[in-house]
């Protein structure tokens, strides 16, 4: 197995490739992935066909897995607590490990009410850690520096490496974690751009690039099949890219970014 990474908000080590149940993998594929090294599960109630496999894995070995989820709209106060309670009942769990606001600044807003509701859920024990997915890097850095959130789910890849300078330094590695997503830049890093004569990355190169920064605790993979998942796991198990390959990825990413 690839070297585990520390997920500081929960005080534990995790396999660094997380499974996102959002891009085609069926229930059997989710079950197979969760029978393997996967530990970090990114799931939402909209991913209905994955739900039975996620529920079964949590029932089988709750302590092994980290369940990350969140509402797709910005709810605060009692409605947010009601959403959390519905998810706990539907999955048969006492706690959500990581509760995420989605697309903070776009699909959800950071307000005093939102902050208070999140912290109340954490203090009650219904949620172990709170966080957000966010593209607004200045806001992400401010929230990290204020220690307002435990987890930042950030776009980070060879075409969009700005979080290295804008967000990562603001984090406290003893208490906060980065979950990287869009490692393939929505597939753009897997296609040859105009004017590029060199080799083109495989998905595994993209995941290994993201894990080349030790401040990334988990990188998410959203496979379309169990075969894709297995390929990505094998790549991560090979460890971070060689420095020369990392530079090749950065050069390729600049061309993709345009």
N, C-alpha and C positions, 0 to 999 in steps of 0.2 A: 504494500500500500504506500502511496505517496506520503510524504511527511505531513503530519497534521499541523494545523495552524491554531493558535490560541484565539478563541472568541471571548474577548475580555468581559463583555457585559454579563455573560453567564458563567465566567470563571472556568472554562473547560476547553479541551482540545477537540477539533473537528476535522474530518476529511475536507479538504479545501474546495472541492467541486460540489456545489449545491445543485439540487434538482428543482427546476421550475417546471410546473405541470401545464404549461400554457401553449405549447406549439406542436401539437399533433400526437405526442406519445399517448398510447392507449392505456387502459387500466392494467393490462397484463405487463406492459412495458414499465409502468410505474412500480408495480409490484416487484418485478425483476430488479429494477434499479435499487429499490429499498431493501432487497435481500442482499445486495452487494455493499460497497463501501459508503454509499450515500448516507448522510446524516442530516444535512440542512435541507429542509423541504420548504419551498416557496409555493404556496397554494392559496387560492381564493375560492369562495363558494361557487363562483361562476364556472369553475373547472369541475363540472359535475362527474364526468366520466372517470376522473382521477380519484374522486372522493372515497369510494369503497376501499381502494388499495391503500390510500393514506390512512384511513380510519383503522384498517386491519393492522398496519405496521405500528401505529401508535398503541393499539391495544396489546400487541404482541410484546413490545419492548419500549415503553414510553421513555425510559431514561436514555435510550440510544439516540433519539431523534430530536432535532430542533425544529419546531413548527413556527414558521414565519407567515404571517397573513395580515390582512387589513381591509377595511371597507374601501370601495372604489369611489365613494363620495365622501365629502367632508361632513361628518356628524360630530356633534359635541354633546357633552353632558349625558343626560339619561339615554338619548338615542344611541350614543356610542356604547354605553354600558350594555344596552339591550342587544346590540349587534354582537358584542363580545360574548354575551351569555348564550345567544343562539348558536354561535360557532362552537362554543365549548360543548353544548348539548349535542349538536349534530355530529361531532367527532368523538364524543364520549371522553373528553379530557377535562381536567380541573383547571389547567392553565394554558394560555397561549404564551409561547416562549418569546416571540418577537412580534409586537404589534406595530404595523407600519402605516403611516399616512401615505397615500399614493400621490405622486406627482405634486409634491408640496409647492405651492405658488401657482399651480395651474388648475389641477382638479381638487385641491384642498388648500386651505388657508391656515397660516400660523397666527392664531389669535390667543388672547388670554384664556378664553373659554376652552379652546382646544388643548392648550398646554395643561390647564388645570384638570381637564377630564382625563388626559393621558396619565398624568402623575397620580391621580386618584385611583385609576385602574391598577397601576403598578403597586401603589401602597396597599391596596386591598388584597393583592396576591393573585388576582385574576390574570394578570400579565406580568411576565418576568422582566422584559426589557421593552423599551419604546424607541421608535425610529421613524424614518421617512425615506421614501424614494424622491430624489430631487435632482433637477438639472441646473438650478440656479446656484452656481458655485459660490458667489459671495454670501448668499443667505446660508448655504450649507456650512461655510466656514464660520459664520457668526454663531450659528446654533451649536456648532461643535465647540467653539471657544467658550460659549456660555454654559456648556455641559447640560444643555437643555434636552438632548437626545442621547440615547445609548448607541444607536446604530444609524449610520448613513448608508443608504443604498444608492450608489453613484454610477453614472455612466463613466466607464473607464475602459479604454482600448487604445490601440496604436494610432487610430485616427483622431481620438479625443483624449489625449493624455493630460489635459489641463488640471485635473484634480490633484495631480502630483504636487503642483506648486500652490494651487489655490485652496485646497481642502485638507489634504493629508496632514500638513504641519500643524493645523489647529486642533487635531485630535489628541486626546490623552490615551496612549496605548494601553494604559493600565485599566481603563474603565470603558473605553469606546471601541467600536469596530467598524470597518468598512466592508460592505458587501458590494462587489463590482458586478454590474450587469451590462448587457449589450457588448459583450466581449468581441463579437464579430461585426459590430457596427451594423446590426440588422442585416447581416450577410454581405455588406459592401466590401469587407476585408477578404472575402472569399472569391471575388471576381476581379479579373484583370482590367485595370483602368487604361484609358487611352494613353499611349506613350510609355507604358511600363513594359520593359523587355525581360525583366528578371522573373524569378519564380514567384508564384502566388501562394499565400499562406493556406494551410489546412485549418479546420476549426481548432484542432489541438494546439496549433501554434498560437492562436489567439488567447486561449485559456492559459497557456504557459506564460505568455507575455504579461497578462494581468497579474498572475501570481509571482512575477519577477519582482514586484514591489512588496517587501515584507509587511507593509502596513495594510495590505489587503488580507482579510481573514478568510473570505469565501468569494469565489467567482461563480456566478450562476450559469448553468447550461440549460437550455430549453430544447431538448432533442425532439425530433419528429418520430423517432423509433428507438427501440432498445439497442439496435446495432449502432446508431449514432452515439447513444449514451456510452456504450462500452468503448467505442473508439476514443471518446473524450476522456474517459477515466484512464485509459492506457496512456494517453498523452500526459495527463497530469501526474501520473505515477512516475513518469520519466524525469520529473523535476523541472525547475525553471529553465528557460532558454539559455543557451550559451550567449555570452555578451555579444559576439559577432552576429548571432541570429536576432538578438534583441534590437541591435542597430538596424539590421535589415528590415525588421518589422516597423521600426519608427520611420524609416525612409519610405517604405511602402504606404504607411498610414498617412504621411504628409501628402503623397500623391492622391490617395483616395479622398482625403479631406478637401483637396483642391486649393 
